[in-house]
Amino acid sequence: MQQENVTFTCPVEATLSLIGGKYKPIILWHLIKQPLHYMELQRLISNATPKMLSQQLRDLEKSGMISREVIPEKPPKTIYSLTNFGESIIPVLYSMCDWGTGYLKRLDVLTPCCSLLESKNNCGKQCNLP
């Protein structure tokens, strides 16, 4: 992981410099359980354009949060996975999930993930995560 020589005014700013972005936390969330092919990520994050998804993946790779492996097949497959450093953000993602679940309940909004939460009562388990 090579970070530019930057100065942060607080730890939250430092965290957001790594995971801030429209799809970065979602990408990390989906990679908690297992490595995924690019096309699987694109299917799971269907609102992201291919260009935006690729840029967010490059940023996460550059920051050392994820690793990228190209499988030399015809056609080549690209697999993304969390690095050890990327795994260190998992508790933050679970906290975001817990907070978001409470927020959605306040708004009386039920998402597919939230409907699973009703029976599991644990954010990690709601999407079959460890």
ABEGO torsion letter per residue (X at the ends): XBBBBBBBABAAAAAAAAABEAAAAAAAAAAAABBBBAAAAAAABAABBAAAAAAAAAAAAAAGABBBBBBBBOBBBBBBBBBAAAAAAAAAAAAAAAAAAAAAAAAGBBBAAAAAAAAAGBAAAAAGBX
